[in-house]
Amino acid sequence: MQTIMIVEDDYKIASLLQSHIERYGYRVVLTTDFERVMEQFTDIQPDLVLLDVNLPSYDGYYWCRQIRNHSICPVLFISARAGEMDQIMALENGADDYITKPFDYGVVMAKIRSQLRRAYGEYATRQEERLVQKEGLTLYVERLELTHGNELVSLTKKEADIIESLLERYPRVASREALLEKLWDDQTFVDENTLNVNITRVRKKLQELGLEQAVETVRGIGYRLHLPDTTAERERV
């Protein structure tokens, strides 16, 4: 059963959407704490998100960017804001489609089913999973997962971007400029502090895999990955 997450602060509209969508056999989860949207998203791992623009604390554009840092699941905006710029903003911030209120339930269901087919069904792109491997360390780029031996850790999008750059340049140095460029996107300005924080997180993730001191700081230049030589280990065996 596929799961739809609805982020809508008008409880009446959210409940009506939930009742209608559930008739088609989907599981529907409503957001009630609008300051912890990403925590709920991470917990339930929805297959699709219906997202309003006007929300308490942070708007839908903000939450769409946060979702895109962790997932490529379809995001449909559903909002009373019908202006052209509102729709452009939604798409620029990572949305897959935009539905204006008042809406027709048939159109909503058609768009939901269409996006689910494109993402997971018969229209989904058939391609081999992309991964990057060096010395027994494997990054599953689309899954945002990193493995070494029998150990596995989950990553954020920025952590995965840093590890991908380090693996691609291994055993050479990845410059700070190259890493900053990798982390930067059209919606998020990335500064030196953001890079430092994410490097610290990457080190912790590698430690969880049993790789101590795996990221070396090369003063004034950038960072270099240190991995055990699995070829040498196999030869000794």
N, C-alpha and C positions, 0 to 999 in steps of 0.2 A: 504493500500500500504506500503510495507516494504522499509526502507531507507538504502541505502548503502553510506557510507562516504569514499571518496577516498583521501588519503594523499600521493600525488605524485607531486614533484616539476617540472617534465617535463610536461609542459602544453599540448603538443601534445599527449603524451601517455595518460594523464589523460582524455583529451577530447574524444579520441577514445574509451577508456574504458567506459566513461559515455554514449556515443551514443549507444554502443553495449548493455550495461546492461539495458538501458532504453527501448530498444526494447522488453524486456521480462516483462515489466510492473512494474519495480522497480523505486523508486525515488532515484536519485543520487545527492549527494552534494559534490562539490570539495572544498578542502582546498586551500586557497590563502594566508593566514597569518600563516606562519609556526612557529611563536613564540606563537601562541594562539590556538594551536590544541585542548587542553583540554577544553577551553572555548567554542569552536565550538561543540565539542563532547557533552558537557553538554547541550548546547542549543538545538541541534537537536535530541539527544538520538537515534543514529542510531541502526539498527538491526544487522549490520555487518560493519567492517572496512577493507578496502584494504590499506595496509601500505607499503611504500617503506623504504629501509634501509638508503640510502644516502639522507639526508634532510638538509636544512639550519638550523643553530643554534644547534639543537639537533637531534641525529639520531633516526631511527625508533625503536630501542631497548628501548630507553628512553621513547618514547611516548607509547609504548606497556605497559611498567611498570606502567605508569601513568593511562592508561585506566584500567588496572587490579586492581588498587587501588579503582576504582569506579564501575566497571562493569564486568560481565562475558560474554558480547556479543562476538560473534566470531571475531577473528582478523586473517586476511590472509596477510602474507607478499608477496610482489610481487617485485622482485629485480633482477638486472643484476649480483649481487654477487652470484655466483653459488657454492662457496666453501662449503665443508662439515661443517666447523666450523661456517660459517655464518648461515647455516640452524639450527645448534645446538643452537647457540646463540639466534636465533629467538624463537625457541621452549622453551628454558630455561627461556626466558623473558616473556613468557605467550602467545605466538602465538598458533593458532590452526592448521595452515598449512603454507606451503612455496611454492611459485610459482616462477620459474626463467624466466628471459627475455632472448631471445625473447620467447613469450608465444603464445599459441593457444587460441583464444577467446572461443572456445568450451570447452576447459579444464577449463578455468577461470570460465565460467558460471556453469559448472558441479560442481566445488568445492564450488562456492557460494551457489548453491541450496542445496548441500549436507550439508554444515554447517548450513544453515537456517533450514533445516529439523531436524537436530540433536538438534538444540537449541530451536526451537519453534514448529516444526511440528510433523509428525507422528512418528519420531524416538526419540523425546524428552523424557527424563526420566520422568515417571509419579510418582510423589511422593508428599506427603503433604508438604506444605510450612513450613519451620522451623521458629519457633518464640520462644522468651523467655519472660515470663511474671512474674512480681512481683508487688503486691499492685497497680494494675491498670496501670502500666507502661509496654508497650508492644514493644519489639524490633522485627521487621520483618527482619530477618538476610539476606535473599536473596535480598529483596527490598531495603535494606539500609535505612529503615524508622523507626521512633520512634514515638509512640503515647501515649498520656495520656488524658483521657477524650475525648473531641472532637477535640483536637489539634494534629497536625502532623508536624514533621520536617524531612527533609532529612539529611542523614549523609554521611560522607566519609567512606571508608573502615576502616581506623584506628580508627575513632570515634566509629564506630559500634563494632569493636573488643574490645575497652576499655569498652563500655557499656555492652557488652555481658559478659565480665569477672566480672564486678561489680555486675551485676544481678545474675550471677551464684553463687557468693560468698555471696550475700546478706543474712543476715545483717552482715556477717563477713567482715574482712578486706581483700582486694586484695593487695598482696605485690607488691612493685615496680618491683621486679625480675620477678614475674609472668606476669605482664603487659608488661614488656620489651620483654619477650619471646613470648608473644602473638602477639606483633607488628612486631617482627623481621621475615623476610623471606630470602630466598636464594639470592635475588637481592638487598635488602635494609638493610644497617646497621642502627640500631636504637640506639641512645644514650639517655642520661638522658634529654637533652634539648628537643629532639623530643617528649618524653613522657610528659614533662611539658607543651609544646605547645598544645598537643592534649588534655590533661586534662583540660586546660583553655577553649578549644573549646567545650568540652563535657559539662562543666558547663554552657556555654552560650546557648547550645542547650536545656539543661534541664530548664533553665530560660525561654526560649521561650515557653516551655510547662507549665509554671506556677509553676515550682518546684525550689524555691529559696534555696540556700545553700544545695543542694542535695548531693554534693560530699564533704565529710570531709577528710582533710589531717591528717593522723595518723603519727605524726612525727617519722622518723626513720624506719617506716615499710611500709606504702603504703596509700591506699585510701579506704574509706568505703562509701557506698551509704545510704542516709537517705531518706525514702519515707513515705508519710502519711499512716497511718494504715487504709486501706479501710474497713477492717472487723469491726473495732471499730466504724467507721462512719456509717456503715449499721446498727449496733446494736442500735446506738443512734436514727436513723430514725425509 
